[in-house]
Amino acid sequence: MKAFEWVSATSVADAVKQLQTKKPVDNRDEAPQPIAGGQDLLTSMKDYVVRPSRVVNLKSIPGLDRIQLDSKGVSIGPLVTLAQLEEHPEVRKQFPGLAEAAGEVATPQIRNLGTVAGNLCQRPRCWYFRLEKVVCLRKGGDECYAESGENKYNAILGGGPSFIVHPSDLAPMLVALGASVSTASPKGGRSILLEKFFILPSEEPTRENVLEPAEIITEINVPASPFAARSTYLKFKERDSLDFALSAVAAALEMDPSGTVRQARLVLGGVAPVPWRVPRAEEFLAGKRLDASVATEAARLALRGASPLSKNAYKIPLTQTLVRRALAKAGGAKQG
């Protein structure tokens, strides 16, 4: 790990100031970095994926670790831990899928430290990206080595020229729930719909999100919605105790008393470089009674256009199964 300066910010404005550099940084990986739980940043630093000249501690800023619910929805501070979100009784009642997604992250020890904003801003877990001596496309090189190499865990949707998958468990569920993030930067504050927060490799192969230098998340807002109570998150992983998703599905449904779907949200995780929303499947579900045949067709449509690499075609039937199970679970959930 490269030596670095440590600064504890006293406010959001101070954090933004400390994250700015006095002179241009040629290598973006050497720019100052914010730290909260540190679960991803510290391992990235140990792997020399990033080499920040300064690390700015955000946990010293008061007021960023609160969860507030009202008639408009839920406001989540960026420093709220995954354990807090998982265990919050009103979140579990009103946004069950969000609590489930938080509970699927890693282990209890990591959830006690890892933060909501940190989970959204994770760097890829692709082993070529994580190898110090490999300069892949994601790190500014000329080639995505996973495309023709070891690609069991890589993208089957939205890939190219890089085939990473986004590692966040919260992101698919938050996208399904229509969440947005508020940020602060040297240019001021802005609100970003989470669906527009993540960047495809075809747009910019070295970045995962739209955050600019010295810009930090200050709040995550999830609006109240008629389908939030019928939300769920299902994840398949190789090791049940601790692992990233081979595939995941976030589902949220609004249904009328007769069992007909009024509207649906389906977002896939573990299969694309961004949380992958599937509007064709959502449109198909609207106006239909949810039964096995409808769920099967929705699952087929959700994976339409998938283009697996040499070692990850298994993700197609796996994800289709998760879609069917998520729809059955969300459709059978009690409202309220």
Secondary structure, DSSP 8 states (H G I E B T S, - for coil): ----EEEE-SSHHHHHHHHS-SS--SSGGGS-EEESS-TTHHHHHHTTS---SEEEE-TTSTT-S-EEEETTEEEE-TT-BHHHHHH-HHHHHH-HHHHHHHHTSS-HHHHHH-BHHHHHT-----HHHH-TT---GGGT-S--GGGTS--TTS-SSS-SS-------SHHHHHHHTT-EEEEEETTEEEEEEGGGTB--TTT-TT-SB---TT-EEEEEEEE--TTGGGEEEEEE-SSSSS---SEEEEEEEEE-TTSBEEEEEEEEESSSSS-EE-HHHHHHHTTSB--HHHHHHHHHHHTTT----TT-TTHHHHHHHHHHHHHHHHHHS---
